[in-house]
C-alpha cells in the first residue's frame, strides 16, 4: 500500500483516492459541506486555506493545503519509484 504526502506530515493511501480536485468551484464546495454535515470530512490543511479536495472510495472528503498540481506531482513520483 503506497501512501502520498498531502502536506504537514499527513498521508493518504493512493489506492483509496478517487479524485483530486481544486477547492474553488461551487460543486466542490457543496461536496465539502455535505461531507461536513454527515461527519465524513477530514481537514488536513492545519488551519491553512484548503487548495485541494481529495475524494476517497469510502466517501470521505479530505482537505489539503497543497494544490492539486503538487499532489499530482507527488503521485507521479510515487508511481515512478514503483
C-alpha positions in Angstrom: 0.0 0.0 0.0 1.5 3.3 -1.1 1.0 6.5 0.8 1.0 10.0 -0.5 2.1 13.1 1.5 -0.6 15.7 1.3 1.2 18.3 3.4 2.1 18.9 7.1 3.1 15.3 7.6 -0.3 13.9 6.7 -0.5 10.8 4.5 -3.3 9.2 2.4 -3.4 5.9 0.7 -3.0 6.4 -3.0 -5.0 3.2 -3.7 -8.1 4.7 -2.0 -8.1 8.0 -3.9 -10.8 8.5 -6.4 -10.4 12.2 -7.3 -8.2 15.2 -6.5 -9.9 18.5 -7.3 -9.4 22.2 -6.7 -11.5 23.7 -3.9 -12.8 26.8 -5.7 -15.8 25.6 -7.7 -19.3 25.7 -6.3 -20.0 21.9 -6.8 -16.8 21.0 -4.9 -17.8 23.5 -2.1 -21.2 21.7 -1.8 -19.5 18.4 -1.7 -17.3 19.6 1.2 -20.3 21.0 3.0 -22.3 17.7 2.6 -19.3 15.8 3.9 -19.1 18.1 6.9 -22.8 17.7 7.6 -22.5 13.9 7.6 -19.3 13.7 9.5 -17.1 12.4 6.7 -14.8 15.4 6.3 -11.1 15.2 7.3 -9.3 18.6 7.3 -5.6 18.1 6.9 -4.9 21.7 6.0 -3.6 22.6 9.5 -5.6 25.8 9.5 -4.3 27.0 6.1 -6.5 27.7 3.1 -7.7 24.4 1.5 -6.5 24.3 -2.1 -7.2 20.7 -2.9 -10.1 18.4 -2.1 -9.4 14.6 -2.2 -12.3 12.2 -2.6 -11.8 8.6 -1.3 -13.6 5.4 -2.3 -15.2 5.3 1.1 -16.9 8.6 0.6 -14.7 10.6 2.9 -13.5 14.0 1.8 -10.0 15.1 2.7 -8.9 18.8 2.6 -5.3 19.7 1.9 -3.4 22.9 1.8 -1.3 21.6 -1.2 -2.5 22.4 -4.7 -3.9 19.6 -6.9 -0.8 20.0 -9.1 1.5 19.5 -6.2 -0.4 16.3 -5.2 -0.3 15.1 -8.8 3.5 15.5 -8.8 3.8 13.5 -5.6 1.5 10.8 -7.0 3.5 10.6 -10.3 6.8 10.4 -8.3 5.4 7.6 -6.3 4.4 5.7 -9.4 7.7 6.2 -11.0 9.5 4.8 -7.9 7.4 1.8 -8.0 
